[in-house]
Amino acid sequence: MIKKNYDAVVIGAGPAGSSFAYYAVGKGLSVLMVEKQREVAHTILCAEGVSSEFLSLVRKGDGHQRDYIATYIYGGILTYDGKPYVETRLTEPGGAILERKIFDRYLAERAVRKGADILVNTRFVSAERKGNDIEVHLKRGNNDEIVLTSLLVDASGPTSVVAKALGLFEEYDKDTDFYTYQVYGYCDGIKDNYLYFSIGENIAPKGYAWIFPKGGGFANIGVGIPGKRDGLDVYLNNFLEKHCKTFKILGVIHGVVPTGFHKRRLYDDNVLILGDAARLADPLTGGGIANAYISGLVAAEVASQAKKEGKFDVSVLKGYERRLKKWIMHDYMVTLFAKMFYVSLSREELQSFMESIGESLGHMEINPPINPVSMLLKVLKKDPLFLFRFGRKGIYAAKETLRQFI
Ligand SMILES: Cc1cc2nc3c(=O)[nH]c(=O)nc-3n(C[C@H](O)[C@H](O)[C@H](O)COP(=O)(O)OP(=O)(O)OC[C@H]3O[C@@H](n4cnc5c(N)ncnc54)[C@H](O)[C@@H]3O)c2cc1C
């Protein structure tokens, strides 16, 4: 049976899908959100860290809030092979660790209150183009349902179910995916309000380990390594052994964070691809909440334009990719460069790099946003041969970054 016709149907009620629904309804579109879980945010794969800048964007113009902050962040420590090298202290919070279950539910509630419809316990199965519209086949519990829409939005997370069903995306890209293993739990003595990052061949080769505190001794502790799925549990257990032998585990997650959106097209006739489904996460850290949310906002603006012009084809929808790149591309390229630089360093080079920045930056009291250029100048002042030692790798990383965009 064909159900109601919507301007847009969005698959997935994560940050990308809920952000899209909220802003699109605000612009006069009728929107249906479809979520396969029995309740929104039932299962979350995340360390829950976000920046203050992102929180300001979410809070803009919405009076109704929920208490989704676990703790604010006032600094961070970077260690290499267990030894602290750089420590920053902020006078204002640089970000926060969320209670993502509350946060994601809040974003979905906000969209529904604005006027979006939602179906939970409902899975996207397939889609078929019908003239100027698209027919979406869903499985709601055991029942089949069909919905007709002008725009189908893929916000299904790393599985990119719509993009794959329509043949727009292939399987994962091993080179750009970030594999993670994380536990949530309690350890007496974990420092509240501080992020803890650790790198090194024995910690997480070419990746990093993290402790993201949630207050009162609770924390998300995990490891993430690009392109490597095996052995993550061994790295995490070693890390826990070193930092908190008595860690009491309340939850375990494995997850993949897909990056590399710049290698793909994020639109087609009647289709937009958002958030993790579009592989928008930060290539260095794997953080993807902010870009997922921003992609929802930008997609809603373009969908509104498409409705006004009465056509949801590529001639209008390509504007989504253009506007999104304008917003996020600069930061994405900087972190892609940083990743390329980091993974190109040998063990000895990484040690020498850490010693140099450790001596120059050591303990810093700074206010966000952190400016990489002024940090580099500080390093050069203390270590004038820094560029001589690492310039070649920097040029390599810059070339690799640019090559990916040509
Ligand atoms: C271990 C780990 C730690 C992380 N830590 C951070 C961090 O600290 N900070 C940060 O910014 N990012 C972090 N991330 C990344 C972040 O979680 C994601 O980038 C973010 O959730 C992307 O949001 P999204 O809305 O695109 O996708 P998701 O949050 O994955 O939402 C997709 C939704 O689609 C639904 N869905 C999927 N398939 C279907 C279907 N067939 N039918 C209907 N619904 C469907 C899913 O149930 C889900 O609710 C981390 C990821 C991992 C794995």
The ligand as a Gaussian input file, in Angstrom:
#p B3LYP/6-31G(d) Opt

LIG

0 1
 C       34.031000       4.505000      18.785000
 C       33.618000       5.776000      18.130000
 C       33.918000       6.988000      18.742000
 C       33.512000       8.195000      18.163000
 N       33.766000       9.354000      18.820000
 C       33.372000      10.531000      18.310000
 C       33.580000      11.741000      19.025000
 O       34.097000      11.766000      20.151000
 N       33.177000      12.907000      18.443000
 C       32.575000      12.937000      17.216000
 O       32.268000      14.022000      16.709000
 N       32.348000      11.790000      16.528000
 C       32.712000      10.590000      17.048000
 N       32.441000       9.430000      16.368000
 C       31.743000       9.504000      15.083000
 C       30.241000       9.818000      15.279000
 O       29.671000       8.889000      16.165000
 C       29.545000       9.793000      13.924000
 O       30.284000      10.585000      13.020000
 C       28.091000      10.327000      13.999000
 O       27.276000       9.485000      14.742000
 C       27.504000      10.459000      12.585000
 O       26.146000      10.813000      12.643000
 P       25.126000      10.331000      11.490000
 O       23.811000      10.924000      11.825000
 O       25.727000      10.572000      10.172000
 O       25.069000       8.737000      11.644000
 P       24.597000       7.831000      12.861000
 O       24.753000       8.528000      14.145000
 O       25.275000       6.520000      12.669000
 O       23.035000       7.642000      12.601000
 C       22.552000       6.806000      11.559000
 C       21.153000       6.300000      11.936000
 O       20.626000       5.581000      10.829000
 C       19.937000       4.433000      11.300000
 N       19.879000       3.436000      10.202000
 C       20.896000       2.730000       9.672000
 N       20.447000       1.912000       8.691000
 C       19.107000       2.119000       8.613000
 C       18.062000       1.559000       7.803000
 N       18.303000       0.591000       6.878000
 N       16.799000       1.990000       7.978000
 C       16.513000       2.947000       8.911000
 N       17.454000       3.491000       9.718000
 C       18.736000       3.097000       9.561000
 C       20.806000       3.975000      12.470000
 O       20.081000       3.150000      13.366000
 C       21.202000       5.314000      13.105000
 O       20.296000       5.727000      14.098000
 C       32.837000       8.187000      16.927000
 C       32.544000       6.972000      16.287000
 C       32.932000       5.779000      16.878000
 C       32.585000       4.494000      16.176000

